Every structure is written in structure tokens, then in C-alpha cells.
């Protein structure tokens, strides 16, 4: 039984980008990097520079300086660099014959979570009975077949940081580092990837992404999104707290987000492309089997401004694929298709596995109070879908209103219904670090929660087939998925750990 302290939260959207990036084979036709920059309506102080070759020139810093900028990060192996400069820097840099494209550095943001109710529990309770999602995908059977071999598999989690001293994650992290701009340590071990945020990043600091662009805040806060994601993947199977899809798998946690203040003075969390790219490259170079990216940005393909970002994202994700690393990403929570002008990154990139979110229409508890999904699998009311969808996985919902077969969270004309008292049970329960730094558990819903289910299953398959690379892992997961509906909604089907590990 749950004791009263379990936080019940609705995560209404995943990570959304402030910028818009061209994507897919609809990349705007290049008329020369300089001409593209002239057409930009918005000038920014943070830039991405993409060179013509993935090796890039040997004198990147000097070239940036000659254009009047300051080098931020030189991402070797993909021919991409970040830089800062004035409004004319992009034009001057684009004139360099070694440069393919220059544009603003992308920025992804973490929207506020909507709290539905507050309850509570102790980590000493066995909460696995509330994890209907694990039973729906056969996680227990899959982990049993892996037989502990998943401890040799490394899964990277790019997020807000992970609480490495959480009872359900203690001893599971092989790496806990920050690639974000305002790096700051926390936790008992002083890890730079700990999800504590004391400083504020100035997104427009002319000094660039460095220590002088960060100012100390008066009150630290903690962000629990990454800890929730990590728990879904690898929560310990010890009869206490929650249990993940692949308990025992090693996690490489990368904190890629920074805290900043919005124009109205509110705290926001944002991740720039530079820190995200650095984390992807490092994880791939370390031999990570899987990278989980519970983040997404919605794009307008008709916008010609961000060709550099499209090229940079493509190069970085293709690099990971060549290294044998499978990238799994949330499809997004905008309840929209990627058809037409709309696209989503990173999930719509060819080298990335896109995951939509499902809910179940009905849950039933057995005599021991264990919840079992007994209804239909449905696309979660918030989930994106479209031709790029590869797989579906439980992301949580609010249950179904029997009067109209709609989600209880999907009210008429944008108005919410009065939710049943137990609607939170249809969401996804996992570990969390609370805003005050304490360990706990929350129910969240989102494609952010769906993606780590797939990442966990991929880790189990990798444990059984250590020589398999990204392409074969991806094909196997799709081939063994459970067909539950239309391909553009659910891709190859609902991921299934039981089938995938046979």
C-alpha cells in the first residue's frame, strides 16, 4: 500500500525548443552560407559554425577570432563549433571558404510541470505493484532472461542530471557529469551531473558560454526529470521502491541543462546545442550502447534560418550511429504529426529512434493490489505521431472516460474534466529528486517517460547480443514489437521486452 507522501504530477509537455530547425530531406537549398545569413531576420549572440568537412580545419579558434568571434567549443570529429559574436559575426564567418553554414545555436527549454495532487511514500515500500507499464511490456521476463548481463551495458541519459544517491539508483551510475555551461557539483560525491541548480546562465552573455556568463543565485533548486527517466531504465530490483526495465544496467548521466531567468523573472531550464552535442559525442566515444534523449523541439520546415543547426544535428547523431550507439528520443508532447511543415528534433532525424507514448483505457488490481493493464492501448492524448515514429511505449495518460472514450485529461473545448480520484495510477511511477533535494517518487506522463522504456529494452537486448550495433538493435526492437494499431501512430508497435529477449 502507498503511504501518503507520493507526489502525483502531470508532465504535460516534454522539452520544447525556443528555436526552429530545418529537418529531414526538406533542408532548404543552399545558395551559399553568406546568402543564407543575409536572409536571417533575427541576430543572436550564440552561434553554431558547421565546416565543410567533418574533420574541420586545424585552426578553428583563429578563424573564429578573425571573424570577430570567440570560440566556445570545438566538437572534433564532426566539424562543428560553437561561438559567440555580435550581429555581424555570422556574415563574416560565413564568408570563410571552409564554412558550410553558420546560424544561431539552438536552445531547448523544460516547461513547468503541472501538479495534480500530492501524496507520498517511503523508499522502503515495494512500489512495483503500481508499475502497470512494466507488466504491459513484459519487462520482468526480459530482465530475467538477461540474467544480470545488463550490468555490462552502458546507457547514457542526457537530461537535467541524475540523483546518484537515490535509493533506487545508488550504485547504478558509471558516470555523472555536466556538459552544461554553468557546471556545478552536488550530492555526496560532488558530481557535476547532480541535478542541483545554484547559478543562472545569461543566455545572451557576450562573454560566451563560460564561467563569466553564470551568476550565483540566492536559492538552489533541484530538477527531478532526469532522475525519473533514469529510474524507468534501471531502477533497482530489490523489493523496495520502484523497479526499472533493465535493473543493473550502468547509467552515464549527462546534465545538459542550465537554469536562467525568463523576461518575466521566472526560473526556466534550458539546454543549448553545444552541451547536448558534447554529451552525445562523449557517450558514443565511451561505447554507450544506447543514448536516451527525453527532449524534443517543434520545427517549421519553411524557416530557412537554421540550416546550420540541421547540419550539426545530423552530423552529431550520424557520428553516434557510426560508433554503434542507438539514440532513442521522445516524439514530443504537442499532439501533432510531423507531416507537412512540422518536424521534431531529435526524434525525426534518420539516425534517431522516435518513440510515441501510449496509455491504457483500464487498470485492474488483483488481490495483492498489483495493477494490471486490462484495457486497450491508446495513443496518449498529448503524444506526437507521424511517419517518423519508430515505436510506441507507455508514457501514461489519465484513463478513459467511458461516456465518450476520450482521455479524462482531454476535456472538451480545452476544458478539463473532473478527474477520477485514481486517474494518477494511469501515469508512470518512478524515482525523483524533489525541489528541496530530497529523494522520492512521482507519477509523470509524457513521451519523456515512453522513450526510456525503449532504451531499457534495447539495453536488455544488447546484454544478450553484445556484438549488435545500432542498426541491428533498432531493427530487432521493431520486429519484435507488438502490433497495436496504425503505423503512423505507433510505428512498428508497442515495445516488448519479453519478445525482444527470446
C-alpha positions in Angstrom: 0.0 0.0 0.0 1.1 3.5 -0.7 1.7 5.8 2.3 0.6 9.4 1.9 3.6 11.3 0.6 3.8 10.2 -3.1 3.8 13.2 -5.4 1.4 12.9 -8.3 2.4 15.1 -11.2 1.3 15.6 -14.7 4.2 16.3 -17.1 2.1 17.9 -19.8 4.9 18.5 -22.2 8.4 17.3 -22.7 11.3 19.5 -23.7 10.4 22.2 -26.2 12.7 24.3 -28.3 12.7 28.0 -28.5 14.2 27.9 -31.9 13.0 26.2 -35.1 15.3 23.9 -37.0 15.1 22.7 -40.6 15.0 18.9 -40.8 14.6 15.8 -42.9 15.2 15.8 -46.7 13.4 19.1 -46.9 16.5 21.0 -45.9 16.4 24.4 -47.7 18.5 24.5 -50.8 21.8 26.2 -50.1 22.6 29.3 -52.1 25.8 29.9 -50.2 26.3 30.2 -46.4 26.7 34.0 -46.7 23.4 34.4 -48.6 21.6 32.4 -46.1 22.9 34.6 -43.3 21.7 37.7 -45.1 18.2 36.3 -45.1 18.1 35.9 -41.3 15.6 38.1 -39.6 16.9 37.5 -36.1 20.5 38.0 -35.0 21.8 36.2 -32.0 25.0 36.2 -30.0 25.4 32.5 -29.8 26.3 30.7 -33.0 26.8 27.3 -34.5 29.5 27.0 -37.1 29.5 24.0 -39.4 32.6 23.4 -41.5 32.6 21.8 -44.9 34.4 18.6 -43.7 33.7 16.6 -40.6 37.4 16.8 -39.7 37.2 20.6 -39.8 40.2 22.9 -40.2 43.1 22.8 -37.8 42.9 26.5 -36.9 39.3 26.8 -35.8 39.9 29.2 -33.0 41.9 31.5 -35.2 39.2 31.5 -37.9 36.5 32.4 -35.4 38.7 35.2 -34.0 39.3 36.6 -37.5 35.6 36.9 -37.9 35.4 38.8 -34.6 34.0 36.0 -32.5 35.1 33.9 -29.6 35.3 30.1 -29.8 33.1 28.3 -27.3 33.5 24.6 -28.1 35.2 22.8 -31.0 33.4 19.5 -31.4 36.1 17.4 -33.1 35.2 14.6 -35.4 32.0 16.3 -36.7 33.3 19.6 -38.0 31.0 21.7 -35.7 31.9 24.5 -33.3 30.0 26.9 -31.1 31.0 30.6 -30.9 29.8 33.9 -29.7 29.9 37.2 -31.5 28.0 40.3 -32.5 25.2 40.5 -35.0 27.7 40.7 -37.9 29.8 37.7 -36.8 27.6 35.2 -38.7 28.0 37.1 -42.0 31.8 37.4 -41.6 32.2 33.7 -40.5 30.1 32.5 -43.4 32.5 34.1 -45.8 35.2 31.7 -44.7 35.7 29.2 -47.6 36.0 26.3 -45.0 32.5 27.1 -43.6 29.4 25.3 -44.9 26.8 27.1 -42.7 26.5 29.5 -39.7 23.4 30.1 -37.6 22.1 30.6 -34.1 22.8 27.9 -31.5 19.6 26.1 -30.7 18.1 26.3 -27.2 15.7 23.7 -25.7 13.6 24.5 -22.7 12.0 22.5 -19.9 8.4 23.6 -19.3 6.9 23.7 -15.8 5.2 20.5 -14.6 1.5 20.7 -13.6 0.9 19.3 -10.1 -2.4 17.4 -9.8 -2.1 16.1 -6.3 0.4 15.5 -3.5 0.6 12.1 -1.7 3.7 10.2 -0.6 5.6 7.1 0.2 8.7 5.6 1.7 11.5 4.1 -0.3 11.1 1.0 1.9 7.7 0.3 0.3 7.6 -2.1 -2.7 6.1 0.1 -5.3 6.5 -2.3 -8.3 2.8 -3.2 -7.9 1.9 0.2 -9.1 4.0 0.0 -12.2 1.5 -1.4 -14.7 3.7 -0.1 -17.5 6.4 -2.7 -16.7 3.9 -5.5 -16.9 2.5 -4.2 -20.1 5.8 -4.5 -21.9 7.0 -7.8 -20.2 9.9 -6.1 -18.5 10.3 -8.7 -15.8 10.6 -11.6 -18.2 13.1 -9.6 -20.3 15.3 -8.7 -17.3 15.1 -12.4 -16.2 16.5 -13.6 -19.5 19.3 -11.1 -19.4 20.4 -12.7 -16.2 22.4 -9.8 -14.9 24.4 -9.4 -18.0 22.9 -5.9 -18.4 25.5 -4.7 -15.9 27.9 -4.7 -18.8 25.8 -2.4 -20.8 26.1 1.4 -20.7 23.1 3.7 -21.3 23.6 7.4 -21.5 20.8 9.7 -20.1 21.0 13.3 -21.4 18.8 15.3 -19.2 18.6 17.6 -16.1 21.0 15.5 -14.2 20.5 12.3 -12.1 20.4 11.9 -8.3 23.1 9.2 -7.9 22.3 8.8 -4.2 18.6 8.0 -4.7 17.8 4.6 -3.0 16.7 3.1 -6.3 19.7 4.4 -8.3 22.6 4.1 -5.8 25.5 2.2 -7.4 23.9 2.3 -10.9 25.8 5.3 -12.2 29.1 4.7 -14.0 29.4 8.4 -14.9 27.6 11.5 -13.6 28.9 14.7 -15.3 27.7 18.0 -16.5 28.3 19.3 -20.0 26.1 22.3 -19.4 27.5 25.8 -19.4 27.2 26.6 -15.7 28.8 23.4 -14.3 28.2 23.0 -10.6 28.7 19.9 -8.4 26.3 18.4 -5.8 25.5 15.3 -3.9 27.6 13.3 -1.5 30.3 12.6 -4.2 30.3 16.1 -5.7 29.3 15.0 -9.1 29.0 17.7 -11.8 26.0 15.9 -13.2 24.0 16.1 -10.0 20.6 17.8 -10.6 21.3 20.8 -8.4 21.0 24.3 -9.9 22.5 27.2 -8.0 23.6 29.5 -10.8 21.8 31.4 -13.6 23.1 31.4 -17.1 22.8 34.6 -19.1 21.6 33.3 -22.5 22.9 36.5 -24.2 26.1 36.9 -22.4 28.6 38.4 -24.8 31.4 36.6 -23.0 30.0 33.4 -24.3 29.2 30.0 -22.6 31.8 30.2 -19.9 32.1 30.9 -16.2 31.7 34.6 -16.6 28.3 34.0 -18.2 26.9 32.4 -15.0 25.9 34.3 -11.8 25.1 32.7 -8.4 21.5 32.5 -7.4 20.3 33.0 -3.8 18.4 29.7 -3.5 19.5 26.4 -5.1 16.8 24.2 -6.7 16.8 20.6 -7.8 15.3 19.2 -11.1 13.8 15.8 -11.0 13.1 15.0 -14.6 16.4 13.1 -15.3 16.1 11.1 -12.1 12.6 10.0 -13.2 13.9 8.9 -16.6 16.9 7.0 -15.1 14.6 5.1 -12.7 12.5 3.9 -15.6 15.6 2.5 -17.2 17.5 1.0 -14.3 15.7 1.2 -11.0 17.0 -1.5 -8.6 15.1 -4.7 -8.3 15.5 -5.1 -4.6 11.9 -5.3 -3.3 11.9 -1.7 -2.3 10.8 1.4 -4.2 10.4 1.1 -8.0 11.9 -1.3 -10.5 13.2 -0.3 -13.9 13.1 -2.1 -17.2 16.7 -3.2 -17.0 17.8 -3.2 -13.4 21.5 -3.2 -13.1 22.3 -1.5 -16.3 25.0 1.2 -15.9 24.0 4.8 -16.5 26.1 7.5 -17.9 24.3 10.6 -16.7 24.9 13.9 -18.5 23.4 17.2 -17.2 22.9 19.3 -20.3 20.5 21.9 -18.9 21.2 25.3 -17.3 18.9 27.5 -15.3 18.1 31.0 -16.4 15.5 33.7 -15.8 12.9 34.5 -18.4 11.9 38.0 -19.3 9.2 38.0 -16.6 11.7 36.9 -13.9 10.6 33.2 -13.8 13.0 30.3 -13.4 13.5 28.3 -16.6 15.6 25.4 -17.6 17.3 25.3 -21.0 19.8 23.3 -22.9 21.9 24.7 -25.7 23.0 22.6 -28.6 26.7 22.8 -27.6 26.3 20.9 -24.3 23.9 18.4 -25.9 26.3 17.7 -28.8 29.2 17.3 -26.4 27.3 14.8 -24.4 26.3 12.7 -27.4 29.9 12.6 -28.7 31.3 11.7 -25.3 28.8 8.9 -24.7 29.4 7.4 -28.2 33.2 7.6 -27.7 32.8 5.8 -24.3 30.9 3.0 -26.0 27.4 3.7 -24.8 25.0 1.1 -26.3 22.1 3.5 -26.0 21.5 7.2 -25.5 18.2 8.3 -24.1 17.0 11.8 -25.1 13.7 12.7 -23.4 13.6 16.0 -25.2 12.1 17.4 -28.4 11.7 20.6 -30.4 9.0 21.5 -32.8 10.2 23.0 -36.0 8.8 24.9 -39.0 10.5 23.4 -42.1 9.7 26.5 -44.1 12.0 28.6 -41.9 15.4 29.0 -43.7 17.3 30.4 -40.8 18.6 27.4 -39.1 20.3 25.3 -41.8 23.4 25.2 -39.6 21.5 23.5 -36.8 20.1 20.9 -39.1 23.5 20.1 -40.5 25.1 20.0 -37.0 22.4 17.7 -35.5 22.7 15.4 -38.5 26.4 15.1 -38.2 26.4 14.5 -34.4 23.7 11.8 -34.5 25.2 10.1 -37.5 28.6 10.1 -35.7 26.9 8.2 -32.8 25.3 5.7 -35.2 28.7 5.0 -36.8 30.1 4.3 -33.3 27.3 1.7 -32.9 25.3 3.8 -30.4 21.5 3.8 -30.7 19.8 7.1 -29.9 16.3 6.8 -28.5 14.2 10.1 -28.4 10.8 11.2 -27.3 8.5 12.1 -30.1 7.2 15.1 -28.3 4.0 16.2 -26.4 2.3 18.6 -28.8 -0.3 16.2 -30.0 0.7 16.8 -33.6 2.1 15.0 -36.6 5.4 15.6 -38.2 3.8 15.8 -41.6 4.0 18.9 -43.7 6.0 21.8 -42.4 6.2 20.5 -38.8 9.1 18.3 -37.7 10.7 17.4 -34.4 14.3 17.1 -33.3 16.0 15.0 -32.5 13.3 12.3 -33.0 12.7 13.0 -36.7 16.4 12.6 -37.6 17.2 9.4 -39.6 19.8 8.1 -37.1 17.4 8.5 -34.1 14.6 6.1 -32.9 11.4 8.1 -32.3 9.0 6.9 -29.6 5.4 7.9 -29.2 3.5 7.5 -25.9 0.6 5.2 -25.0 -1.9 4.9 -22.2 -4.3 2.1 -21.2 -8.0 2.5 -21.1 -8.5 0.4 -18.0 -6.5 -0.8 -15.0 -7.5 -3.6 -12.6 -5.9 -4.5 -9.3 -5.5 -8.1 -8.2 -5.9 -9.5 -4.7 -2.4 -8.3 -3.8 -3.1 -4.8 -5.1 -1.0 -5.2 -8.2 -2.2 -3.1 -11.1 -2.6 -4.8 -14.5 -3.5 -3.1 -17.8 -6.8 -4.7 -18.9 -8.0 -2.2 -21.5 -7.0 -1.1 -24.9 -3.7 0.5 -25.7 -4.3 4.1 -27.0 -2.1 6.9 -28.2 -1.7 9.2 -25.2 -3.7 12.4 -25.7 -0.6 14.6 -25.7 1.7 12.4 -27.9 3.1 13.4 -31.2 2.9 10.9 -34.1 3.7 10.7 -37.8 5.7 8.8 -40.4 8.9 9.1 -38.4 7.5 7.2 -35.4 9.5 4.0 -34.9 8.0 2.5 -31.8 5.5 3.2 -29.0 5.8 2.7 -25.3 3.9 3.5 -22.1 4.1 7.2 -21.4 1.0 7.4 -19.2 -2.4 9.0 -19.5 -5.4 9.7 -17.2 -7.5 6.7 -18.2 -10.6 6.8 -20.4 -14.0 8.4 -19.8 -16.5 5.6 -20.7 -19.1 8.2 -21.8 -17.1 9.3 -24.8 -14.0 7.1 -25.0 -11.7 10.2 -24.6 -8.9 10.6 -22.1 -10.0 12.1 -18.8 -7.3 14.7 -19.4 -8.6 15.6 -22.9 -11.6 17.7 -22.0 -14.0 19.3 -24.5 -13.0 22.6 -26.0 -9.8 22.7 -24.0 -11.6 22.3 -20.6 -10.5 19.6 -18.3 -13.0 17.1 -16.9 -13.2 16.5 -13.2 -10.6 13.7 -12.9 -11.4 10.5 -11.1 -9.5 10.2 -7.8 -7.4 7.3 -9.1 -6.6 8.8 -12.5 -2.9 9.3 -11.5 -2.5 5.5 -11.4 -2.6 5.6 -15.3 0.6 7.7 -15.2 4.2 6.4 -14.9 5.7 6.0 -11.4 9.4 6.4 -11.0 12.1 7.9 -8.8 12.7 11.6 -8.4 14.6 14.3 -6.6 12.3 16.9 -5.1 12.9 20.6 -5.4 14.3 20.7 -1.9 16.8 17.9 -2.7 15.0 15.0 -1.0 14.6 11.6 -2.7 11.1 10.4 -3.6 8.7 9.1 -6.2 6.3 10.8 -8.6 3.8 9.9 -11.3 4.5 11.7 -14.6 3.1 11.5 -18.1 4.9 12.3 -21.3 6.8 10.9 -24.2 9.7 11.7 -21.9 8.6 8.6 -20.0 7.9 6.5 -23.1 11.4 6.8 -24.5 13.3 5.3 -21.5 11.1 2.2 -21.7 12.5 1.6 -25.2 16.0 2.5 -24.0 15.8 -0.1 -21.3 14.6 -2.8 -23.6 17.4 -2.0 -26.0 19.8 -2.4 -23.1 18.5 -5.9 -22.3 18.8 -6.9 -26.0 22.4 -5.6 -26.1 23.2 -7.6 -23.0 22.2 -10.8 -24.8 23.8 -9.7 -28.1 26.8 -7.6 -27.2 28.1 -7.6 -30.8 24.9 -5.9 -32.1 25.3 -2.3 -33.2 22.7 0.5 -33.5 21.1 -0.6 -36.8 20.5 -4.2 -35.8 19.3 -3.2 -32.4 16.8 -0.9 -33.9 15.5 -3.4 -36.5 15.2 -6.1 -33.8 13.2 -3.9 -31.5 10.8 -3.0 -34.3 10.5 -6.6 -35.5 9.6 -7.9 -32.0 7.2 -5.1 -31.1 3.5 -5.8 -30.5 1.3 -4.5 -33.3 -1.4 -2.4 -31.7 -2.6 -0.1 -34.4 -1.7 2.2 -37.2 2.0 2.5 -38.2 2.0 6.3 -38.2 0.6 6.4 -34.7 2.6 3.5 -33.1 5.4 2.9 -35.6 6.4 -0.8 -35.5 4.2 -1.3 -32.4 4.5 -1.3 -28.7 8.0 -2.2 -27.5 8.0 -5.6 -25.8 10.9 -6.8 -23.6 9.6 -10.4 -23.4 9.5 -10.8 -27.1 12.7 -8.9 -27.8 14.8 -11.1 -25.4 13.6 -14.6 -26.6 
